[in-house]
């Protein structure tokens, strides 16, 4: 478990982080979202030891997070940290060696990742000759080459086309074992919803929402969606509920008392086929807007 507890960071009079607390669970991907300037990159840099916190702490598996442990983390910064005039394979092997791999293992890992990312034919090319999308693929390979015990990725999918995103998503899923916690920031909320198990929303340096994505997107427990084989307009005449919207066979409504939804379901079934019934789910973009309002 990677745990962030009470992180505060000041830059002069500016409070960039204010008591930021959350956990990144092994084997789960945690999305870290917020508007520009919310404090995401600052938090990640403190986790990696690039910045010091004004107060608070980051712990690893219940103990202090030391520089020796951080050496085994994988980090993909928002500002890319590769050598533009160095050959691709050479620098991936170099990064693997920096993280403690022996030359043979560093070479094996490099070749595997280059093949997985469809870059084997470019292994001997200088990085700056690659497209920006392929440079980003090399950057993710640099974060993964040493088989990290934790991953911290700052905007890993920025600027990638859908095919490249799919390739990197598949690679991350292959590389993330049940022991590896993953924290990544992204402005692409549809990707966060698709990939993440957990979510942390940051606004003006504070955590304003956190938890499993499924729970955050579950919506208000009193709001239900009903789809019938026919017209759902009869719901407007049912006492004790508030109909939000009816469009033909589809209805969205709120119940005022626990158990009332089951009575609505029974009525619907007595009138004909029920194609869909359950709590209304909320788009992650709506969760984000509500949390950061």
C-alpha distance (Angstrom), angle and dihedral (degrees) to the residues before:
residue distance angle dihedral
X1 . . .
X2 3.79 . .
X3 3.80 107.9 .
X4 3.78 129.6 -168.8
X5 3.81 113.3 -164.9
X6 3.79 127.5 -174.9
X7 3.80 96.9 -27.4
X8 3.79 113.7 -175.4
X9 3.78 124.7 175.4
X10 3.78 128.1 -179.1
X11 3.79 128.1 -168.0
X12 3.78 101.2 -165.4
X13 3.81 106.3 -60.2
X14 3.79 92.8 -15.2
X15 3.82 116.2 99.9
X16 3.81 102.6 -149.3
X17 3.82 96.8 172.1
X18 3.80 125.2 27.3
X19 3.81 116.6 -167.3
X20 3.82 95.3 -42.0
X21 3.80 111.0 -170.6
X22 3.82 130.4 171.8
X23 3.82 143.0 124.4
X24 3.80 130.4 -123.3
X25 3.79 107.6 -150.4
X26 3.83 121.9 -145.0
X27 3.79 114.7 -104.7
X28 3.80 91.9 17.3
X29 3.78 131.5 98.2
X30 3.78 114.4 -130.0
X31 3.78 117.4 -160.1
X32 3.80 115.8 -145.5
X33 3.78 110.9 -159.5
X34 3.77 138.0 170.4
X35 3.77 142.1 124.9
X36 3.80 121.3 -74.4
X37 3.79 108.5 -70.8
X38 3.81 94.2 21.4
X39 3.82 91.7 123.2
X40 3.80 103.4 -101.6
X41 3.80 97.6 128.0
X42 3.81 91.5 42.4
X43 3.81 89.8 54.1
X44 3.80 92.1 48.4
X45 3.79 92.1 49.2
X46 3.79 90.8 52.1
X47 3.82 90.1 50.0
X48 3.80 89.3 52.6
X49 3.80 93.7 45.1
X50 3.81 93.9 -115.0
X51 3.82 89.5 118.8
X52 3.78 130.1 28.3
X53 3.79 120.9 -128.4
X54 3.79 119.8 -122.1
X55 3.80 85.8 -138.2
X56 3.78 139.3 -16.3
X57 3.78 129.5 55.7
X58 3.78 145.9 -112.2
X59 3.80 117.5 -138.5
X60 3.79 135.1 -169.9
X61 3.79 121.6 -147.2
X62 3.79 90.5 -19.9
X63 3.80 96.0 -50.7
X64 3.80 137.9 84.4
X65 3.80 117.3 -63.2
X66 3.78 102.9 -125.8
X67 3.79 129.9 -170.7
X68 3.81 88.8 -109.8
X69 3.82 89.7 59.0
X70 3.81 92.1 43.9
X71 3.79 88.3 57.3
X72 3.80 87.5 70.8
X73 3.82 93.9 51.3
X74 3.78 121.9 100.6
X75 3.81 115.8 -131.4
X76 3.78 131.0 -173.5
X77 3.81 109.0 -173.8
X78 3.78 123.1 -152.9
X79 3.80 88.4 -123.9
X80 3.78 102.3 58.9
X81 3.78 115.8 -116.2
X82 3.80 103.9 -159.1
X83 3.80 130.9 119.2
X84 3.82 108.3 -108.3
X85 3.81 96.4 -158.4
X86 3.81 97.0 43.9
X87 3.81 123.9 94.2
X88 3.79 114.7 -102.1
X89 3.78 99.5 -122.3
X90 3.78 93.4 42.1
X91 3.77 93.7 55.4
X92 3.81 95.1 44.9
X93 3.80 89.3 52.9
X94 3.81 87.8 46.4
X95 3.82 91.8 53.4
X96 3.79 90.7 47.3
X97 3.81 90.1 52.4
X98 3.82 90.7 48.7
X99 3.80 87.9 57.6
X100 3.80 92.2 52.2
X101 3.81 104.7 -93.8
X102 3.79 117.8 141.8
X103 3.83 115.8 -118.2
X104 3.81 95.0 -100.8
X105 3.80 95.2 49.2
X106 3.81 91.8 43.6
X107 3.80 89.2 53.8
X108 3.80 93.0 47.3
X109 3.78 92.8 50.4
X110 3.78 91.9 45.9
X111 3.79 93.7 51.4
X112 3.80 92.1 47.1
X113 3.80 93.1 51.6
X114 3.80 94.2 44.5
X115 3.79 90.0 52.0
X116 3.81 91.9 46.5
X117 3.81 90.4 51.1
X118 3.83 93.4 45.6
X119 3.80 91.7 -115.1
X120 3.80 101.3 114.8
X121 3.80 92.1 108.2
X122 3.80 89.7 54.1
X123 3.82 95.7 48.4
X124 3.79 93.2 111.2
X125 3.82 95.2 43.7
X126 3.77 123.6 106.2
X127 3.80 110.4 -106.7
X128 3.82 96.4 -121.8
X129 3.81 90.6 61.3
X130 3.82 90.6 65.6
X131 3.78 125.8 89.2
X132 3.80 116.3 -101.6
X133 3.80 89.9 -106.2
X134 3.81 92.4 54.1
X135 3.80 90.4 45.7
X136 3.78 86.9 56.4
X137 3.80 89.8 52.6
X138 3.79 89.2 54.0
X139 3.81 89.2 49.8
X140 3.80 92.3 55.8
X141 3.81 88.9 47.0
X142 3.81 88.3 54.4
X143 3.81 89.5 54.3
X144 3.82 92.0 49.8
X145 3.80 104.2 36.2
X146 3.82 96.4 93.8
X147 3.84 94.9 47.9
X148 3.82 94.1 -112.2
X149 3.78 124.1 -142.4
X150 3.83 90.0 -139.8
X151 3.80 134.8 14.3
X152 3.80 128.5 -142.0
X153 3.81 112.3 -176.9
X154 3.80 123.2 -178.3
X155 3.84 110.6 -158.0
X156 3.84 94.3 -29.7
X157 3.82 94.5 172.9
X158 3.78 99.4 44.8
X159 3.80 112.4 134.5
X160 3.81 95.8 2.8
X161 3.79 123.4 133.7
X162 3.85 117.3 -123.4
X163 3.82 93.5 -99.1
X164 3.81 92.1 52.6
X165 3.79 90.2 46.9
X166 3.81 90.8 53.5
X167 3.82 90.7 49.6
X168 3.80 92.8 51.0
X169 3.80 92.9 43.9
X170 3.80 91.1 53.3
X171 3.79 90.5 47.4
X172 3.80 92.7 51.2
X173 3.78 91.0 50.4
X174 3.80 90.2 51.7
X175 3.80 93.4 48.1
X176 3.81 99.0 43.3
X177 3.79 107.2 89.0
X178 3.83 123.8 -173.6
X179 3.82 88.3 -93.9
X180 3.82 97.1 55.6
X181 3.82 121.7 87.6
X182 3.82 114.3 -155.9
X183 3.79 126.3 -157.6
X184 3.77 118.5 -178.1
X185 3.76 134.9 166.8
X186 3.78 123.7 -145.0
X187 3.78 140.5 161.7
X188 3.82 88.9 -151.2
X189 3.79 98.6 93.5
X190 3.80 93.7 -179.9
X191 3.82 88.4 60.7
X192 3.79 91.9 47.1
X193 3.80 90.0 51.7
X194 3.79 90.9 47.9
X195 3.81 96.6 46.2
X196 3.76 110.6 27.2
X197 3.76 131.4 88.0
X198 3.80 93.5 -172.1
X199 3.78 135.6 26.1
X200 3.80 136.0 -153.0
X201 3.81 117.7 -169.6
X202 3.79 117.6 -160.0
X203 3.81 124.5 -165.5
X204 3.81 124.9 176.9
X205 3.78 90.9 -17.7
X206 3.81 96.1 -49.7
X207 3.80 132.6 103.4
X208 3.81 104.2 -118.0
X209 3.82 98.9 171.4
X210 3.81 135.0 13.0
X211 3.77 137.9 164.3
X212 3.80 144.0 82.5
X213 3.80 112.0 -26.6
X214 3.81 91.4 -128.6
X215 3.81 91.3 57.3
X216 3.80 95.1 44.7
X217 3.79 90.5 49.1
X218 3.80 94.5 45.4
X219 3.79 91.6 91.7
X220 3.80 127.2 -148.7
X221 3.79 109.8 -23.1
X222 3.83 89.7 -131.6
X223 3.82 95.6 58.3
X224 3.82 118.7 89.1
X225 3.78 137.3 -179.2
X226 3.79 121.5 -143.9
X227 3.80 126.6 -171.7
X228 3.80 117.6 -175.9
X229 3.77 136.6 178.4
X230 3.79 94.0 -107.6
X231 3.79 137.8 12.2
X232 3.81 118.0 -24.1
X233 3.82 93.5 -166.5
X234 3.83 91.2 109.4
X235 3.81 87.6 78.1
X236 3.81 89.5 76.1
X237 3.80 89.0 70.2
X238 3.83 96.3 49.8
X239 3.83 111.3 107.0
X240 3.81 121.1 -132.5
X241 3.80 98.5 32.8
X242 3.79 133.8 88.9
X243 3.77 113.7 -136.8
X244 3.80 110.3 -145.4
X245 3.78 96.8 -176.7
X246 3.80 141.3 -13.8
X247 3.79 121.7 -166.3
X248 3.78 109.8 171.7
X249 3.78 108.0 -70.9
X250 3.83 95.2 1.2
X251 3.80 123.8 81.0
X252 3.78 134.1 176.4
X253 3.80 117.1 -162.8
X254 3.82 144.9 160.5
X255 3.79 124.0 -130.1
X256 3.79 121.7 -145.0
X257 3.80 99.5 -154.6
X258 3.80 136.3 37.3
X259 3.80 113.1 -97.4
X260 3.78 93.5 22.2
X261 3.80 91.0 107.6
X262 3.81 89.7 64.1
X263 3.79 91.0 55.1
X264 3.81 89.4 51.2
X265 3.80 89.5 50.9
X266 3.81 91.5 50.9
X267 3.80 90.9 50.5
X268 3.80 91.1 49.2
X269 3.80 91.9 50.0
X270 3.79 91.2 49.7
X271 3.81 88.5 56.7
X272 3.80 96.9 49.2
X273 3.79 143.5 -71.7
X274 3.81 120.0 -10.1
X275 3.79 110.8 -149.2
X276 3.79 98.5 -179.5
X277 3.79 136.8 5.8
X278 3.78 132.4 164.7
X279 3.81 147.4 93.4
X280 3.78 113.5 -41.9
X281 3.78 114.1 -106.0
X282 3.78 120.4 -138.1
X283 3.80 124.1 -139.6
X284 3.79 113.1 -113.6
X285 3.79 89.0 -122.5
X286 3.82 88.2 61.0
X287 3.81 91.1 48.7
X288 3.80 88.6 51.6
X289 3.80 94.1 48.1
X290 3.80 92.7 47.7
X291 3.81 93.5 47.1
X292 3.80 95.1 48.0
X293 3.82 97.4 40.5
